[in-house]
Amino acid sequence: MRVIVKPSEAEGKVLVIAELSLMEYFEARRGADIVYRCTSGRVASPLARFIGESIAYLRGIRHCGSV
């Protein structure tokens, strides 16, 4: 997996692109489907929910290990 970060056209924002192999994508999609089923289908896109929860997790650990 490779993560590409580029400045966004929106001021103060960045664009994060994850480049995945097909196998990694299908594993992520399978995980997203599990999350979707466990939330009773309250989300239109299970992959979007999976990504959203991943971003929330990363925000939560952003300063982990900072001195």
Z-matrix of the N, CA and C atoms (Angstrom, degrees):
N
C 1 1.446
C 2 1.519 1 108.29
N 3 1.300 2 115.03 1 144.41
C 4 1.457 3 121.48 2 177.79
C 5 1.522 4 107.55 3 -132.45
N 6 1.318 5 116.17 4 136.59
C 7 1.460 6 121.25 5 177.48
C 8 1.521 7 108.17 6 -111.04
N 9 1.312 8 115.30 7 127.48
C 10 1.457 9 121.77 8 179.51
C 11 1.525 10 107.38 9 -111.91
N 12 1.323 11 116.37 10 129.64
C 13 1.462 12 121.11 11 178.71
C 14 1.521 13 107.69 12 -118.36
N 15 1.336 14 115.49 13 124.44
C 16 1.461 15 120.73 14 -179.15
C 17 1.523 16 109.08 15 -128.64
N 18 1.327 17 117.11 16 148.99
C 19 1.467 18 118.88 17 173.67
C 20 1.527 19 109.14 18 -62.32
N 21 1.307 20 116.47 19 141.47
C 22 1.455 21 121.51 20 179.29
C 23 1.518 22 109.66 21 -92.78
N 24 1.316 23 116.01 22 162.53
C 25 1.459 24 119.88 23 174.83
C 26 1.522 25 110.50 24 -69.04
N 27 1.327 26 117.11 25 -26.43
C 28 1.461 27 121.11 26 177.24
C 29 1.524 28 108.28 27 -75.64
N 30 1.306 29 116.58 28 132.69
C 31 1.461 30 120.99 29 -176.85
C 32 1.526 31 111.17 30 -62.11
N 33 1.321 32 115.68 31 133.50
C 34 1.457 33 120.94 32 177.21
C 35 1.517 34 114.46 33 76.29
N 36 1.318 35 117.98 34 15.44
C 37 1.464 36 121.55 35 -178.25
C 38 1.524 37 109.74 36 -121.82
N 39 1.326 38 115.69 37 157.05
C 40 1.456 39 121.18 38 172.49
C 41 1.518 40 108.80 39 -126.60
N 42 1.296 41 115.79 40 155.62
C 43 1.452 42 122.98 41 177.14
C 44 1.520 43 107.13 42 -105.83
N 45 1.323 44 116.88 43 124.43
C 46 1.459 45 121.28 44 -179.77
C 47 1.527 46 107.64 45 -109.84
N 48 1.316 47 115.67 46 122.95
C 49 1.460 48 121.76 47 -179.28
C 50 1.521 49 107.96 48 -118.13
N 51 1.312 50 115.91 49 126.44
C 52 1.463 51 120.44 50 176.36
C 53 1.524 52 107.88 51 -101.80
N 54 1.317 53 115.85 52 121.95
C 55 1.458 54 121.15 53 177.03
C 56 1.522 55 107.08 54 -99.59
N 57 1.329 56 115.82 55 113.78
C 58 1.458 57 121.67 56 -174.68
C 59 1.517 58 110.68 57 -116.89
N 60 1.311 59 114.83 58 154.47
C 61 1.462 60 118.53 59 168.81
C 62 1.527 61 106.74 60 -74.85
N 63 1.313 62 116.89 61 161.87
C 64 1.464 63 119.20 62 177.94
C 65 1.522 64 111.26 63 -58.75
N 66 1.329 65 117.19 64 -38.09
C 67 1.459 66 120.39 65 179.57
C 68 1.530 67 110.71 66 -62.65
N 69 1.345 68 116.90 67 -44.08
C 70 1.464 69 120.25 68 178.65
C 71 1.524 70 110.82 69 -63.89
N 72 1.331 71 116.55 70 -39.54
C 73 1.462 72 120.02 71 178.68
C 74 1.525 73 110.39 72 -61.79
N 75 1.326 74 116.80 73 -46.97
C 76 1.460 75 119.40 74 -177.88
C 77 1.524 76 111.39 75 -66.08
N 78 1.340 77 118.05 76 -34.22
C 79 1.464 78 120.53 77 175.10
C 80 1.523 79 110.46 78 -65.30
N 81 1.335 80 116.90 79 -42.54
C 82 1.465 81 120.69 80 177.97
C 83 1.521 82 110.31 81 -64.71
N 84 1.305 83 116.69 82 -40.69
C 85 1.464 84 120.98 83 179.79
C 86 1.526 85 110.18 84 -64.47
N 87 1.321 86 117.11 85 -40.89
C 88 1.462 87 120.97 86 178.47
C 89 1.530 88 109.71 87 -62.86
N 90 1.338 89 116.78 88 -43.14
C 91 1.462 90 120.46 89 176.85
C 92 1.516 91 111.39 90 -62.52
N 93 1.340 92 116.49 91 -40.33
C 94 1.460 93 120.44 92 178.74
C 95 1.522 94 110.69 93 -64.70
N 96 1.318 95 117.27 94 -38.99
C 97 1.463 96 120.29 95 178.06
C 98 1.523 97 111.34 96 -62.79
N 99 1.328 98 117.22 97 -38.59
C 100 1.469 99 120.88 98 177.93
C 101 1.522 100 109.79 99 -63.80
N 102 1.340 101 116.91 100 -45.64
C 103 1.469 102 120.44 101 177.74
C 104 1.520 103 109.59 102 -59.19
N 105 1.318 104 117.14 103 -43.50
C 106 1.462 105 122.26 104 -179.01
C 107 1.526 106 110.68 105 -60.03
N 108 1.314 107 117.22 106 -46.83
C 109 1.467 108 120.55 107 -179.65
C 110 1.523 109 111.50 108 -64.99
N 111 1.323 110 116.95 109 -36.24
C 112 1.462 111 120.79 110 -177.69
C 113 1.525 112 112.55 111 -75.80
N 114 1.333 113 118.02 112 -11.15
C 115 1.462 114 120.91 113 178.52
C 116 1.521 115 110.60 114 -107.21
N 117 1.307 116 116.87 115 17.05
C 118 1.467 117 123.35 116 177.82
C 119 1.525 118 113.04 117 59.12
N 120 1.310 119 117.06 118 30.04
C 121 1.461 120 120.21 119 174.73
C 122 1.514 121 114.96 120 70.06
N 123 1.318 122 117.98 121 30.10
C 124 1.471 123 120.44 122 -178.98
C 125 1.526 124 112.49 123 -77.94
N 126 1.304 125 118.30 124 -1.27
C 127 1.459 126 122.09 125 -176.52
C 128 1.523 127 109.02 126 -120.60
N 129 1.318 128 116.05 127 136.30
C 130 1.463 129 119.57 128 -178.71
C 131 1.529 130 111.65 129 -66.01
N 132 1.323 131 117.12 130 -38.74
C 133 1.462 132 120.87 131 -178.31
C 134 1.521 133 110.02 132 -124.14
N 135 1.323 134 117.69 133 113.44
C 136 1.465 135 119.08 134 179.90
C 137 1.520 136 112.57 135 -63.03
N 138 1.327 137 117.71 136 -33.99
C 139 1.461 138 119.44 137 178.85
C 140 1.529 139 110.01 138 -67.61
N 141 1.328 140 116.87 139 -37.57
C 142 1.466 141 120.36 140 177.23
C 143 1.523 142 110.35 141 -63.10
N 144 1.322 143 116.90 142 -40.64
C 145 1.465 144 119.49 143 178.86
C 146 1.529 145 110.35 144 -65.11
N 147 1.328 146 116.64 145 -43.38
C 148 1.459 147 121.13 146 179.27
C 149 1.529 148 110.34 147 -58.80
N 150 1.321 149 116.25 148 -45.99
C 151 1.463 150 120.37 149 179.51
C 152 1.523 151 110.43 150 -65.35
N 153 1.331 152 117.03 151 -42.81
C 154 1.460 153 120.80 152 178.53
C 155 1.516 154 112.23 153 -60.30
N 156 1.323 155 116.84 154 -42.76
C 157 1.460 156 120.18 155 178.79
C 158 1.525 157 110.82 156 -68.42
N 159 1.324 158 117.12 157 -34.42
C 160 1.466 159 120.12 158 176.88
C 161 1.521 160 110.73 159 -64.81
N 162 1.325 161 116.62 160 -41.87
C 163 1.468 162 120.55 161 178.19
C 164 1.519 163 110.15 162 -64.28
N 165 1.330 164 117.34 163 -42.70
C 166 1.470 165 120.33 164 178.15
C 167 1.526 166 110.42 165 -60.81
N 168 1.323 167 116.63 166 -40.88
C 169 1.468 168 120.54 167 177.97
C 170 1.525 169 110.63 168 -62.68
N 171 1.330 170 116.58 169 -46.45
C 172 1.466 171 120.22 170 -179.97
C 173 1.524 172 111.48 171 -62.28
N 174 1.329 173 116.90 172 -38.16
C 175 1.465 174 119.73 173 176.35
C 176 1.523 175 110.10 174 -63.49
N 177 1.329 176 116.42 175 -37.29
C 178 1.458 177 121.00 176 -178.88
C 179 1.517 178 113.29 177 -66.69
N 180 1.332 179 117.24 178 -29.66
C 181 1.467 180 119.99 179 -178.69
C 182 1.520 181 112.17 180 -105.20
N 183 1.322 182 116.91 181 10.74
C 184 1.467 183 121.52 182 -174.56
C 185 1.520 184 112.87 183 -50.48
N 186 1.319 185 117.85 184 -43.29
C 187 1.457 186 120.83 185 -175.52
C 188 1.529 187 112.35 186 -100.05
N 189 1.310 188 117.06 187 11.60
C 190 1.456 189 120.74 188 178.10
C 191 1.526 190 108.39 189 -64.07
N 192 1.306 191 116.53 190 125.27
C 193 1.455 192 120.71 191 179.75
C 194 1.515 193 113.67 192 88.36
N 195 1.338 194 117.36 193 -4.52
C 196 1.470 195 119.75 194 177.81
C 197 1.513 196 109.68 195 -72.87
N 198 1.316 197 115.49 196 144.39
C 199 1.466 198 120.25 197 179.55
C 200 1.504 199 109.25 198 -102.56
